């Protein structure tokens, strides 16, 4: 399997995708296949296919790390750092605007006719999404660390994050234009990765917290790389405001609207039941 993957990444094929989009697309297909095999009844074939898919996932994540750490390794199509980051951060199970939604839609795929499905089936869908999402976060974290450890890409990653925050400041508003701002899935991914990057200096027992400069928020430019801890901390706070906190706020708003709708539906049903005898 690995030999085939290396040949595909190293070869020159007409109309072939560049290495990184190919790896991301292949990982998505492997996730789709892992869902399909769950319905197999052949106890002899199932474990073999499941094992092959797991091996494929590990190889794809591994070669993503190898590729971002050495963009010259595979000659076909050399993407920029920003293009790579856009690709990996846009992978998400969260619903997106209809013009940008993934195919197949994760919600439609897992929760089609959810109201008539067994609770155990719905729970299984949630568990699968959670498992795959954690795999995604682990892969994203490893890719970003590879970038940050590379002297040629570290500055570009920080510039990308700063630009992403600046260009999407409108996400903090009550109403967000989905055509002019990045989607929630991207910023929730960013929130998770930034929290992981900040973990070493958020420990109450570490002295690294002293390197966080509260005056940073008054600066109009990025700090130099010697202040990475301070810069990472403040970027994390901003990303959380635009990503995870915004997503939770939107979820709360949707839950409130749903509760109102359910109350109205119940009230309508009660009125209809009460009015029925009058028509007999």
N, C-alpha and C positions, 0 to 999 in steps of 0.2 A: 504494500500500500504506500509506504513512504517513497519507494523508488518511483512509482507512478506520479506521486505528487511533485517530486523534485523535477522529473522530466517535464511535467506541465508548466511549472514555474520557470524553468530554465529555457524551454523551447520557444521558438518564434512561430506563432500560428496566425493565419489571416483572421481578422475580426475578433481575436481573443481578448478577453478582459485583462487589464493589468493585474499583477500579482495580488495586491491587497484586496481590491474589490472581488477578485476570484475567491480568495480565502474566506472573506466575510460571507459571500454568497453560498459557498460550500458549507460553512458552519450553519447557516440558516437551514439549508436543505437537510443537513444531518439532524437538526432539531426536529424538523418536520417528520423525518423518517422515524425518529425515536418515538414520536407520538403514534404513528401509524402501527408500529409493530406491537404496541400494547394490546391491540385487539386480536392478535394472532392466537390461535388455539393449539397450534402445533408445539408441544412442550420440548420437542427435540430440536426444531429449527430456531425457535424463538431465542434461546440463550446465545446461539452462535451469531445471529444477526445483531442482537443487542450488544454483544462484545465487540463486533466489528464497528458498530456505530460509535461506541465509546472510544475505541482506538482512533477512529477518524477525527473525532472532536479533539482529542489530546494532540494529535498531529497538527491539526489546523491552528489551534491556539499557539502551539509551540512555534510553528513557522510564521505566524503573525509577529511574534516577539522577535524572531530571527530577522525578519524582513525590516521591521521598523528600526532595529538596531544597526542594520547595514543595508541601506537602500540600494547600494550598487551590486548586491549579491546576485539578484535576478535582473537581467538586462532589459526585460520587456517592460516598458512604461515606468518611468521613475516619478512617482507622485510627490507633491510637496507635502510638508508636514501638516499644513492646514487641511489639505484634502484628506489625508489619512485620519486626522482627528475628527473631521466632519463625518466620515464614513462610520467610524466605530462608535461615536457618541449618539448617532441617530438610531441605532438598534435598540428598540424598546417594545415592551408589551402594552404600554399605555396607549389609549386611543389618541388618534391624531386627527387633524382637519381632513375632511373627505378627499381633498385634492392631493394630500400627501400620505394618506394611510397606506399601510403595508398590505400586501396581498399574499396569502389570505389574511384578513383581519383577525387578530388574536382573539378579541372578544367574541366575534361571530363564530370563530372556529371552536372555541372551548365552551361557549355558553349559549349556543343555539338552542332555542326552546327551553331555556333554563328553568322556567316556572313549572314545567311538568317533569323535570328530571329529578331523580332521587337525590336527597341531600348528600349521600356518600359520593355520588358522581360529581356533584358540584365541588365538594371538598377535594376530590382527586384532581380536578382541573386546577384549583387554586394551588395545590401542592406542586403540581408539575410546573406551573408558571413560576412559582417561587424558586424551585430548584434550578430551572434554566436561567432565571434572572441572576441568581447567585453565581452561577458559572460565568455568565456575562460580566458581572462586576469583577470577579477574580481576574478574568482575562483583560478587562479594561485597565485594572490596577497595574497589572504586570506590563502592559504596553506603555502606559504613561510613565512608569518608573524607568523603563528602558529608554524612553525619550529624555527624561530628566538626567539620567546618568551619562548620556552622550553629550559631550561638550558642543557638538555641532547642532544639536536640536534643543538643548535645554532652554536657551533664550527664546527660541521660536515657540515653544510650548507655553511659556509664561506670557508671551505677547498674544498668543492665540486666546488664552483664557481671559486676559485683560480686555481684548477686543470683543470677545463674546459677551462679557458682562456689560461693557459700555453700549454695545449695539442693541442689547435686549433689556435695557433699563425699564422700558415700558411694561415689562411683565409684572412689575410691582403694582400696576394699576388694577382697579376693580374689573374693568373690561379690557381684554387683550385682543388685539387684532392678530389672528393666526397667520395672516399673509405677510405681516411685517416683522413678526417676532419668531424666534426659535420655539419649537414645541415643548410641552411639559416633559415628555419622555427624555429629551436631550438634557434638560436642566436637572431632572431627578438623577440621571446618570452622573452628571457633573457633580451634583451634591454628594453622592455616595463616594466618588473618587476623591474629591477634595477633603472629605472627612477622613478618609483613609490616609491621605498625605499628611493631614494635620495631627493624626493620632499620636505620633512620638512626642510632640511638645504640648499636648493637652493633658498629659498625665500630671496629676497634682504633686507627684513626688519628683518631678524632673525640674532642673534649673533652666531648661530651655525656654520656659515661659517668660523669663526675664528679658528675652531678646525681642519680645513683641512690643513694638513702639506704638502707643496709642495716638501719636501725632501723625501717623501714616495717613489717616483719613483726610488730613488737610492738604496732602500733596496732590498735585495735578498731573503727576507722571509716575511711572513705575520706578520702584527702587532698584538699585543695582543688585546683582546676584548674591552679594555678600549678606544681604538682608532677606534671604529666601524665607526664613521662618516667619518673619513679620509679614512679608508679602503673601505667603501661602495662607496665613491665618486670616488676614483681612479679605482675601479673595474668597476663602471658604465662607465667611460670614455673608458676603454679598451673594454668592451663588445659592446659599441656603435660602436667602430671602426671595430670590427669583425662582428657585426651583422647588425644593422640598416643602418649604412653608407655604408657598403659593399653591402647590398641589393639594396640600392638606386643607387650605382655605377653600379651594374650589370643590373639594370632596364634601366638605361640611355644607357648602351652599347647595350642592346637588342633593345631599341627603335631606336638607330642610325642604327643598322643593318637592322631593319625592314624598315626604311625610304629608305635606299639604295635599298633594294629589291623591294619596291614599285616603286621607280624611274625607276629601270631597267625594271620592268614589264610594266610600262606606256610607256617607250621608245620602247620596243619590240612591243607593241600593235600599236604604231604610225607607226613604220616601216612596220608592216604587212599591215596596212590600206593603207599606201602610196604605197606599192608594189603591191597591188591587181590589180589596173588597168593595170599594165604592163603584167599581165598574161591573160588578157581577149582578 
